[in-house]
Amino acid sequence: MKKYILLSIIIAFGFSFSLFLFFQQANWDTLNPNTQTFYLQNSQENDSKILLIGSSHIGMLNATSIELVINKKYPDYSVYNLAISSDKPSKRIHELEQIISLNPKLIIYGVGYRDFSNEQFDSNFLPDPKYFIGNYFFENSPIFLDNPKLITLNVIKNTLGYQNIPENLEKNTPFFPYKEEYSNIIDLNELEKKANSGKSIKISSIKENKDLIALNKIFSILNENNIENVLLLTPHNSHFVNSISENNKENFSKIIDDISLNNSFPINSLMKNYSNSNIWISENHISHGVDGIQYNNDVGQIILLALEK
Amino acid sequence: MLFNTIEFILFFITVLVSIEFVRNRKFQHLFLLLGSYFFFYFSSNYLITLLIFSTLLDFYVGKAIWNSNNQKYKKLLLCISLGGNLGLLGFFKYVDFGIEQFNFIGSMLGYDSIPFLNIALPIGISFYTFQTISYTVDIYRGHLKPSKSLTEFALFVSFFPQLVAGPIVRAKDFLPQLREKMTSFNKNIKLRQIVLNPINLKIGITLMALGFLKKVFFADNISPLVNNILGNPIGYDSLSIMLGALGYGIKIYGDFSGYSDIAIGAALILGFKLPMNFNKPYFATSPSDFWKRWHISLSSWLKDYLYIPLGGNKKSRHRTYANLLTVMILGGLWHGSSFNFIIWGALHGSYLVIHKLINDRIPDVKLSFFKTKFGKIIAILITQYFVFLAWIPFRIQNPDMILYAMEKYLFFDFQVQQFQTTLSENLFSTVLIILFIILNFISYKKNILEKISNLRIFYWMLFLSGVMILILFFFDGNSEDFIYFKF
């Protein structure tokens, strides 16, 4: 009897997990319904592509205005902003194959403090077993189980005939829909309040940081495919930086050192460039409107430098 | 370690396999103890020292109380145990709350404020300190013999299925289970070994599956609706607030009773019977009935170790009312060092007092309506209306928001159109609330656990697959903490 019970548990596990993994992989694109269309269309074109990759920090960049800066010297290049809201290297790694299929000439990968942050006990002084296990699963996971629920709900919606494609998507910024409030500047005092009332970020050390592992892997694969990279440290408001503990800042700088050691490409930092300027729409994001033009120009110059090399 | 993570599943399989292959009682106990410590260490790191401190304190104090003939000395030892455990609980759970109040009063008197200590709350401290306290008090009262073995006592305190969020187990219920004579499993062995018994395995897995379903599928997916509405209720209409309160009531029930089911199921697979913690609480017909059905191990603990020592209902009527109120306010404070929990406790205390007042003042004949079938339904609806009202201050911390939400809940504003928007924005969670209510109704008369456990193996496998599919497909990527971990 016990054998039958154990066998049925194993079969139930096996069946449901297989079905789940199959369903997730088959419907991965529903997380961003525009993804498949974009990659399919653009992998066929032979233009010289420069890709901006990262989270909403990068999303605030205007691909068209950067392209204008580049085209003054290099008229054949097209700039695409592939930022995704709340993106992290450990998520992006699962889209790498599609990115490579675009055959880009240069990739600007933007990262900030949040890209390496996670939930962690700061005060633990004994070894923490969950990181060994967590990293093991991350390294060996067949797919990244980011939000299975979202995929399931999207499939249900699609089946019922609802459209998931968000509005306000630009052709060269296919995954980051713009909203009007992305141009609304917030007063610096208000920013200070926001930065202090928000959740403080926690960055785990280089050995335990799954986003660092993912980012190094991304760069190594891109390198194997002869794609040039530039790491961009995205700008942060001073109040936000002040709200991060010294320990976390130290972990972040060690992470950047580690990337620098493992790779030969240039690292450009805009972290402190506009930290006290009145161009912020939140404690982490520069305005997408005219106030953020300097950010676009600076990224344009970084790209020009990289192309010249 | 969270139950709803792959780490726990791996850990649990390792424990089961080890116990199945090494059938030596002493090894099994030691292995379970070390496994439980690893389980706790996984989430709590160095805070495991507090668990060990509480274990050692009560093991030796309990022994000393039992061996002493001097009543005064026994009392002193009891005070040491209470001081140690409540001191631990008070320091780690309430010190910053105390500093906050001190600073508030101090600022009015012109004193400088004291900085907060920002101490991390040790997971499960409210549960294991209550277990060790009950052990020592029971020995002091002469109701229990102390445990002869430190390993057995330590296992009672730290047994991993119920370590971090209960049920709060009494030593007199648990310790004998470690020493029961073998009857049905293996006649050659005199003392109890842990053997994986097929009946326990099937019921235990079924219970765990139902627990996971309640927690991961229902509670975690109803959570967005609750966060949307009760996260900041200002501006929401009455019906939306009611939906938020209903959602939170179901979420906390799914979360906590789900945890209890997993704990009881996991313990049962290992051959241990843990007490039931919930018994269809949302079918309670009165506030006192509710407390016989909700978090039963805590309410019975509070009754035995607080309400009765205070005099219970053996003294004057007014004293009884005061005792009820005191116990419920302290019960509220047990949940967390915040005023909203005190309000929640005070509300439930007042419900109990009002219910007792009605029973004391109005003759039984006049209340006989509530014993009819229709009357019972009315009694359930009235009771639950107030129970769900009390969930508002349990969920919300900000006093202005509590007042706003409670006012909207109590005084209907007839803004139906706004409610439609709330519904359309939270469609999936609303569907789950309705589904949960339907399943709750079905389970009222039928013993679902028994029915499922008795299914033929093929259908049982289909049930397990169905549960797993629902959990996996609707998992949002974050293993949400169990609410009671914070208490």
Boltz contact constraints between the chains, C-beta under 6 A:
constraints:
  - contact:
      token1: [A, 1]
      token2: [B, 198]
      max_distance: 6.0
  - contact:
      token1: [A, 2]
      token2: [B, 198]
      max_distance: 6.0
  - contact:
      token1: [A, 4]
      token2: [B, 457]
      max_distance: 6.0
  - contact:
      token1: [A, 5]
      token2: [B, 198]
      max_distance: 6.0
  - contact:
      token1: [A, 5]
      token2: [B, 201]
      max_distance: 6.0
  - contact:
      token1: [A, 5]
      token2: [B, 202]
      max_distance: 6.0
  - contact:
      token1: [A, 8]
      token2: [B, 457]
      max_distance: 6.0
  - contact:
      token1: [A, 8]
      token2: [B, 461]
      max_distance: 6.0
  - contact:
      token1: [A, 11]
      token2: [B, 461]
      max_distance: 6.0
  - contact:
      token1: [A, 12]
      token2: [B, 461]
      max_distance: 6.0
  - contact:
      token1: [A, 12]
      token2: [B, 464]
      max_distance: 6.0
  - contact:
      token1: [A, 12]
      token2: [B, 465]
      max_distance: 6.0
  - contact:
      token1: [A, 15]
      token2: [B, 465]
      max_distance: 6.0
  - contact:
      token1: [A, 16]
      token2: [B, 465]
      max_distance: 6.0
  - contact:
      token1: [A, 16]
      token2: [B, 468]
      max_distance: 6.0
  - contact:
      token1: [A, 16]
      token2: [B, 469]
      max_distance: 6.0
  - contact:
      token1: [A, 20]
      token2: [B, 472]
      max_distance: 6.0
  - contact:
      token1: [A, 124]
      token2: [B, 45]
      max_distance: 6.0
  - contact:
      token1: [A, 126]
      token2: [B, 45]
      max_distance: 6.0
  - contact:
      token1: [A, 126]
      token2: [B, 46]
      max_distance: 6.0
  - contact:
      token1: [A, 129]
      token2: [B, 42]
      max_distance: 6.0
  - contact:
      token1: [A, 133]
      token2: [B, 7]
      max_distance: 6.0
  - contact:
      token1: [A, 146]
      token2: [B, 477]
      max_distance: 6.0
  - contact:
      token1: [A, 147]
      token2: [B, 476]
      max_distance: 6.0
  - contact:
      token1: [A, 147]
      token2: [B, 477]
      max_distance: 6.0
  - contact:
      token1: [A, 148]
      token2: [B, 475]
      max_distance: 6.0
  - contact:
      token1: [A, 149]
      token2: [B, 474]
      max_distance: 6.0
  - contact:
      token1: [A, 149]
      token2: [B, 475]
      max_distance: 6.0
  - contact:
      token1: [A, 149]
      token2: [B, 476]
      max_distance: 6.0
  - contact:
      token1: [A, 152]
      token2: [B, 473]
      max_distance: 6.0
